[in-house]
Amino acid sequence: MTDDIEMSLQPAVMKAAAIEKPGGPEVLKLVDRPVPEPAADEVLIKVTGAGINRPDVLQRMGFYPPPPGASDLPGLEVAGEIVAVGKNAGDWRVGEQVCALIPGGGYAQYACAHFGACLPVPEGLTLFEAAGLPETMFTVWANVFDDAALKSGETLLVHGGTSGIGTTAIGLAKAFGARAIATAGTYEKCTATRQLGADAVFNYTEDNWENEIIALGGADVVLDMTGGDFVNRNLECLNPGGRHVSIAFLRGATAEINILNIMRKRLKLSGSTLRGRDAAEKTHLANAIRTHVWPLIVAGKVGVAIDQIYPLADVAKAHIRMESGAHIGKIILDAS
Amino acid sequence: MTDDIEMSLQPAVMKAAAIEKPGGPEVLKLVDRPVPEPAADEVLIKVTGAGINRPDVLQRMGFYPPPPGASDLPGLEVAGEIVAVGKNAGDWRVGEQVCALIPGGGYAQYACAHFGACLPVPEGLTLFEAAGLPETMFTVWANVFDDAALKSGETLLVHGGTSGIGTTAIGLAKAFGARAIATAGTYEKCTATRQLGADAVFNYTEDNWENEIIALGGADVVLDMTGGDFVNRNLECLNPGGRHVSIAFLRGATAEINILNIMRKRLKLSGSTLRGRDAAEKTHLANAIRTHVWPLIVAGKVGVAIDQIYPLADVAKAHIRMESGAHIGKIILDAS
């Protein structure tokens, strides 16, 4: 370690879940790895909880390589205690409890995070709950509120209402005075989505949801993880001035769109990956989230839905659960 | 006429070119019509020149009905002298020479225009040249500079470099310090487009233009009138942060797009029709154009390319020319 960091004494070796080779859940193996060293603008976190996300599954399959400089271990969000602070890592101090958005390396007992992508653990939340916040909160804030500028009184549509993103999007939309319309793939999930606060929920495997949504007054913002054939159906039920934001494409990476719809209603389509945003942007988002969203969490107005917590050693089971699609809310690893 | 307008003495009847029924150029007939009365927020213009635009052809075919309240006569832009001013029509005075963006009624000896959609005839331009300004200037300004925010040092791509929109887009992009890349459908038009100031021009019927444009450093903004198969090729050659604006779809109203491209490069797609914008928005655009573009026209830095001027009685010939695609620059009707 360098002289440039404030730190407490840590072991040299940690347990981590690594991807042995591209493949199914069984390629995730518990391994020993050196505890990473934080760069000058990073903190080192002793991880209690690590969130599981769909991109981790893609990375495991070999389709989503980590960006240059990032850990080869999967894991995009953690919560725990700061045990070392780089020289230029803002005001963070050893001993503080934080959750953080990271470019990789979360499936481990220790992980480095850029200081700007850390947030304090909201009062009243466990570290397991906090571990499920960064990926969904950054994603929903960046796309729905920052890029698409959802306003009070407008209507949000999100498919997959029981997913981590779905539950967060519904919770935040409602907390900011917008209507939330969601879809889900089973009637059980539709019921769960209604209980999460959605104003209207449709079963996307059966309902002609775009016409139902038009009948309800249409949507102003769509947060889309589906892609494929749903994109043009989303455009159909968007109101004039509507915004369509793509963050995944579980139904297909290509979409056939109606250009006249875009012109006539002056729709805006955009998309992003969270991982592709640079540190400055993540810092900007973290500050906005801390200001606008954290007080809502502390006040109990926005919750984090936890599906299940698995020990780090059971990471393969956690991935099987994610791929089953049966989960409602976040799947978390216990690295403590 | 009401007491609410300042006016000079005008005849009660005028010549106009009307659409007898949906069909080919031959359905355009010279007719007698009452001279229209301006509303409180309008001026009446004695028309010298009227611009011909592609939407006029669609309207003639029955595909683009005039918006509610607009004249049933075709014609979206005129230049001439103000002969009557409504009570709430700003500072315009009888006798001033203006060009105006109108929702219809331009193919006539007299036309009403919302006061906010009028601009003075730039010093040094004839009324025929000025008649060719509004539709292209409003369209290019609204889409390329207002919505897509093309900046100095960035690169614009426009297909159909010799069209009215193409020539204007190239001229304005260059005047504001951007690079202009264009395509055209014949080598003659490629040559003409280069002479109009484009930095690079490709023959879209032969060249693998998207790869050529990538090799040149890519595009930051695409002003797209093509739609169809060109949309995804446009997305291919857009740089990270690129903006794609649809204003027509000459190659097809549907497009198959790659969502991963949009997410990975954080592209923004939008579109609009000029006719669908309300009076307040047109006023806002007119003010911006008067401030930012008119001085460039007066200084000779941005020109208006006139293809041919036809007498009002020869309107069918003018449409035949438009549909031939052989024109380079604007086709204008002489209503004087």
HADDOCK unambig.tbl for C-alpha pairs under 7 A between the chains (distance, minus, plus):
assign (segid A and resid 227 and name CA) (segid B and resid 259 and name CA) 6.99 0.50 0.50
assign (segid A and resid 246 and name CA) (segid B and resid 263 and name CA) 6.65 0.50 0.50
assign (segid A and resid 247 and name CA) (segid B and resid 263 and name CA) 6.63 0.50 0.50
assign (segid A and resid 253 and name CA) (segid B and resid 258 and name CA) 5.91 0.50 0.50
assign (segid A and resid 253 and name CA) (segid B and resid 259 and name CA) 5.31 0.50 0.50
assign (segid A and resid 253 and name CA) (segid B and resid 260 and name CA) 6.11 0.50 0.50
assign (segid A and resid 254 and name CA) (segid B and resid 256 and name CA) 6.47 0.50 0.50
assign (segid A and resid 254 and name CA) (segid B and resid 257 and name CA) 5.45 0.50 0.50
assign (segid A and resid 254 and name CA) (segid B and resid 258 and name CA) 4.60 0.50 0.50
assign (segid A and resid 254 and name CA) (segid B and resid 259 and name CA) 5.70 0.50 0.50
assign (segid A and resid 255 and name CA) (segid B and resid 256 and name CA) 5.41 0.50 0.50
assign (segid A and resid 255 and name CA) (segid B and resid 257 and name CA) 5.38 0.50 0.50
assign (segid A and resid 255 and name CA) (segid B and resid 258 and name CA) 6.69 0.50 0.50
assign (segid A and resid 256 and name CA) (segid B and resid 254 and name CA) 6.46 0.50 0.50
assign (segid A and resid 256 and name CA) (segid B and resid 255 and name CA) 5.41 0.50 0.50
assign (segid A and resid 256 and name CA) (segid B and resid 256 and name CA) 4.15 0.50 0.50
assign (segid A and resid 256 and name CA) (segid B and resid 257 and name CA) 6.26 0.50 0.50
assign (segid A and resid 257 and name CA) (segid B and resid 254 and name CA) 5.46 0.50 0.50
assign (segid A and resid 257 and name CA) (segid B and resid 255 and name CA) 5.39 0.50 0.50
assign (segid A and resid 257 and name CA) (segid B and resid 256 and name CA) 6.26 0.50 0.50
assign (segid A and resid 258 and name CA) (segid B and resid 253 and name CA) 5.90 0.50 0.50
assign (segid A and resid 258 and name CA) (segid B and resid 254 and name CA) 4.60 0.50 0.50
assign (segid A and resid 258 and name CA) (segid B and resid 255 and name CA) 6.70 0.50 0.50
assign (segid A and resid 259 and name CA) (segid B and resid 253 and name CA) 5.30 0.50 0.50
assign (segid A and resid 259 and name CA) (segid B and resid 254 and name CA) 5.70 0.50 0.50
assign (segid A and resid 260 and name CA) (segid B and resid 253 and name CA) 6.10 0.50 0.50
assign (segid A and resid 262 and name CA) (segid B and resid 270 and name CA) 6.49 0.50 0.50
assign (segid A and resid 262 and name CA) (segid B and resid 271 and name CA) 5.48 0.50 0.50
assign (segid A and resid 263 and name CA) (segid B and resid 246 and name CA) 6.66 0.50 0.50
assign (segid A and resid 263 and name CA) (segid B and resid 247 and name CA) 6.65 0.50 0.50
assign (segid A and resid 263 and name CA) (segid B and resid 271 and name CA) 4.24 0.50 0.50
assign (segid A and resid 263 and name CA) (segid B and resid 272 and name CA) 3.89 0.50 0.50
assign (segid A and resid 263 and name CA) (segid B and resid 273 and name CA) 5.79 0.50 0.50
assign (segid A and resid 264 and name CA) (segid B and resid 272 and name CA) 6.07 0.50 0.50
assign (segid A and resid 264 and name CA) (segid B and resid 273 and name CA) 6.38 0.50 0.50
assign (segid A and resid 266 and name CA) (segid B and resid 270 and name CA) 6.55 0.50 0.50
assign (segid A and resid 266 and name CA) (segid B and resid 271 and name CA) 5.41 0.50 0.50
assign (segid A and resid 266 and name CA) (segid B and resid 272 and name CA) 5.03 0.50 0.50
assign (segid A and resid 267 and name CA) (segid B and resid 270 and name CA) 5.78 0.50 0.50
assign (segid A and resid 267 and name CA) (segid B and resid 271 and name CA) 6.65 0.50 0.50
assign (segid A and resid 268 and name CA) (segid B and resid 268 and name CA) 6.93 0.50 0.50
assign (segid A and resid 268 and name CA) (segid B and resid 269 and name CA) 5.66 0.50 0.50
assign (segid A and resid 268 and name CA) (segid B and resid 270 and name CA) 4.57 0.50 0.50
assign (segid A and resid 269 and name CA) (segid B and resid 268 and name CA) 5.65 0.50 0.50
assign (segid A and resid 269 and name CA) (segid B and resid 269 and name CA) 4.85 0.50 0.50
assign (segid A and resid 269 and name CA) (segid B and resid 270 and name CA) 6.28 0.50 0.50
assign (segid A and resid 270 and name CA) (segid B and resid 262 and name CA) 6.49 0.50 0.50
assign (segid A and resid 270 and name CA) (segid B and resid 266 and name CA) 6.54 0.50 0.50
assign (segid A and resid 270 and name CA) (segid B and resid 267 and name CA) 5.77 0.50 0.50
assign (segid A and resid 270 and name CA) (segid B and resid 268 and name CA) 4.56 0.50 0.50
assign (segid A and resid 270 and name CA) (segid B and resid 269 and name CA) 6.28 0.50 0.50
assign (segid A and resid 271 and name CA) (segid B and resid 262 and name CA) 5.47 0.50 0.50
assign (segid A and resid 271 and name CA) (segid B and resid 263 and name CA) 4.23 0.50 0.50
assign (segid A and resid 271 and name CA) (segid B and resid 266 and name CA) 5.39 0.50 0.50
assign (segid A and resid 271 and name CA) (segid B and resid 267 and name CA) 6.62 0.50 0.50
assign (segid A and resid 272 and name CA) (segid B and resid 263 and name CA) 3.88 0.50 0.50
assign (segid A and resid 272 and name CA) (segid B and resid 264 and name CA) 6.06 0.50 0.50
assign (segid A and resid 272 and name CA) (segid B and resid 266 and name CA) 4.99 0.50 0.50
assign (segid A and resid 273 and name CA) (segid B and resid 263 and name CA) 5.77 0.50 0.50
assign (segid A and resid 273 and name CA) (segid B and resid 264 and name CA) 6.36 0.50 0.50
